[in-house]
Amino acid sequence: MITETPPPLITTAPEVEYTPMPITASIECTGIDTEFSTPDQAWSGKYHLCEGTVSGDELSPKEQKALTTAYGESDDGDISPLGTLYSMCAQNATDSFGYLEDAGSPEQIAEVRGALLLCPDHPQKGRITTLLASAEKDNRLLAEGKIFGSGVLTIGKDVQPGTYVTTDVENCYWERTDRNGNPIDNYFTAGAARVQVTIRASDYSFNSEGCGEWKPVE
């Protein structure tokens, strides 16, 4: 009598439901060995430079909004830039975010705005908000041809008519010229705390050297 061996029993492992992990941050600041898990833990130290990393994959609504504000919409699922925002939040030195005083780029401005959404209670929020507003204004004026530097600029194209000022200059020379390149008016100073010029719509070009950055008189 032949007995047939039954086929092996095949079992399927039960599916394990995946549970998203909330975001956790790790922040390290220069000059100290301590690792912070939240930005406010670093605020008393007045740190100028910090680096942050994050782990997990479940963003809170605030974290998602901060990321989108700082870097725009993304479909790649990369949350590592969130670590940068956490590190920015931890920085609280007296000159932190000082680069905004030189009219930070639109990308820098968006990044700082994203960071402030992540840490709305930052000790320097008032100062940073003021710097952001000033930087955005300067970027707008730059795009409109109302902030400019050295070189020969065409009126109405490179620079707009108006009254402009520059400060703390050395060996500053400027001239307004007509269409034939003849000077209408010019000026030179070896050093001055303030130099002002009015560029007229009838001028053809404006040239300055050693005068730094010109801004509209407010």
C-alpha positions in Angstrom: 0.0 0.0 0.0 1.4 3.4 -1.0 0.8 6.3 1.3 0.9 9.7 -0.2 2.7 12.4 1.7 0.6 15.4 2.1 2.0 18.7 0.7 3.7 21.0 3.1 1.4 23.4 4.9 2.1 26.9 3.6 1.4 29.7 6.0 1.3 33.4 5.4 2.8 35.7 7.9 0.2 38.1 9.2 0.5 41.7 7.9 1.9 44.1 10.4 0.2 47.4 10.3 2.8 50.2 10.0 2.6 52.9 12.6 4.0 56.3 11.6 6.7 57.7 14.0 6.4 61.3 15.2 9.3 63.6 14.4 12.1 63.9 16.9 14.9 66.4 16.6 18.5 66.4 17.6 20.2 69.8 17.8 23.9 70.5 18.4 25.3 74.0 18.8 28.9 75.1 18.6 30.8 75.5 21.8 28.9 72.9 23.9 28.6 69.1 24.0 25.0 69.1 25.0 22.4 67.8 22.6 19.1 69.5 22.5 15.8 68.0 21.5 13.8 71.2 21.3 15.1 74.7 20.2 14.0 76.5 23.4 16.5 74.3 25.4 19.3 76.2 23.6 17.9 79.7 23.9 19.6 80.6 27.1 23.0 79.8 25.6 22.9 82.5 22.9 24.3 80.2 20.3 25.3 81.6 16.9 25.6 78.4 14.9 23.6 75.1 15.4 23.0 72.0 13.3 19.9 69.9 13.5 18.8 66.5 12.3 15.4 64.9 12.5 14.1 61.3 12.5 10.6 59.9 12.1 8.0 60.4 9.4 4.8 61.8 10.9 4.9 65.6 10.5 2.8 67.7 12.7 0.6 70.3 10.9 3.0 73.0 12.2 6.1 71.2 10.9 4.5 70.6 7.5 3.5 74.3 7.2 7.0 75.3 8.2 8.6 73.1 5.5 6.2 74.3 2.8 6.7 77.9 3.7 10.5 77.5 3.7 11.1 75.3 0.7 7.8 75.1 -1.2 5.7 72.0 -2.0 7.7 68.7 -2.4 6.7 65.3 -3.5 9.9 63.4 -2.7 9.1 62.9 1.0 12.4 64.3 2.1 12.0 65.8 5.6 15.7 66.4 6.3 15.4 70.2 5.6 13.2 70.3 8.7 16.5 69.7 10.7 17.8 72.9 9.2 14.7 74.8 10.4 15.1 73.3 13.9 18.7 74.4 14.0 17.8 77.9 12.9 15.2 78.1 15.7 17.9 77.2 18.3 20.1 80.1 17.3 19.7 83.1 19.6 23.0 85.0 19.5 22.8 88.8 19.3 23.7 88.8 15.6 21.7 85.7 14.6 20.0 86.2 11.2 22.1 89.4 10.7 22.5 88.5 7.0 19.0 89.8 6.5 20.3 93.3 7.1 22.0 93.1 3.7 18.7 92.2 2.1 18.7 88.4 2.2 17.7 86.6 -0.9 14.1 85.5 -1.4 15.2 81.9 -0.6 16.7 83.0 2.7 13.7 85.1 3.6 11.4 82.1 2.9 13.6 79.9 5.0 13.5 82.2 8.0 9.8 82.6 7.7 9.4 78.9 7.8 11.6 78.7 10.9 9.5 81.3 12.7 6.4 79.2 12.0 8.2 76.3 13.7 9.3 78.3 16.8 6.8 81.2 17.1 8.0 82.0 20.6 11.6 82.6 19.6 13.1 85.2 21.9 14.2 87.4 19.0 11.0 87.1 17.0 10.3 90.9 17.0 13.8 91.7 15.7 13.7 88.9 13.1 10.3 90.0 11.9 11.6 93.6 11.5 14.7 92.3 9.6 12.4 90.2 7.3 10.2 93.2 6.5 13.2 95.4 5.7 14.8 92.7 3.5 11.6 92.1 1.5 11.3 95.9 1.0 15.0 96.1 -0.3 14.4 93.1 -2.6 11.4 94.9 -4.1 13.2 98.2 -4.5 16.1 96.3 -6.1 13.8 94.7 -8.6 12.3 98.0 -9.4 15.7 99.7 -10.1 15.5 101.8 -6.9 18.5 100.2 -5.2 21.7 100.1 -7.1 25.5 100.2 -6.9 28.4 101.3 -9.0 28.6 101.5 -12.8 27.0 103.3 -15.7 23.2 102.9 -15.4 20.5 104.0 -17.9 17.7 106.0 -16.5 14.3 104.3 -16.8 15.9 101.0 -17.5 18.6 100.2 -14.9 17.6 102.9 -12.4 14.5 105.0 -11.8 14.4 108.8 -11.4 14.3 109.9 -7.8 16.4 111.1 -4.8 18.9 108.6 -3.5 21.3 108.5 -0.6 24.4 106.4 0.3 26.3 106.5 3.6 29.8 106.1 5.0 31.7 106.5 1.7 35.3 107.0 0.7 36.5 108.4 -2.7 32.9 108.5 -3.9 32.3 110.0 -7.4 29.0 110.3 -9.2 27.8 112.0 -12.4 24.5 112.5 -14.3 24.9 112.6 -18.0 22.9 113.5 -21.1 22.3 111.3 -24.2 25.6 112.4 -25.7 27.5 111.4 -22.5 28.1 114.9 -21.4 28.0 115.6 -17.6 24.9 117.4 -16.4 26.2 117.4 -12.8 28.9 115.6 -10.9 30.3 115.3 -7.4 33.4 113.9 -5.6 34.2 113.4 -2.0 37.2 111.8 -0.3 34.9 110.8 2.6 31.5 111.5 3.9 28.9 110.1 6.3 26.1 110.8 3.8 25.9 111.6 0.0 22.6 112.4 -1.7 21.7 112.9 -5.4 18.5 113.6 -7.3 18.3 111.7 -10.6 15.9 113.3 -13.1 13.7 111.7 -15.7 15.4 113.9 -18.3 18.8 112.4 -17.5 20.1 109.7 -19.8 22.5 107.9 -17.5 23.9 107.9 -14.0 27.4 106.7 -13.1 29.0 106.2 -9.7 32.2 104.7 -8.4 33.2 104.1 -4.8 29.8 105.2 -3.5 28.6 101.8 -2.3 24.8 101.1 -2.5 22.3 103.8 -3.3 18.8 103.7 -1.7 15.8 106.0 -2.0 15.5 108.8 0.5 12.7 108.0 2.9 
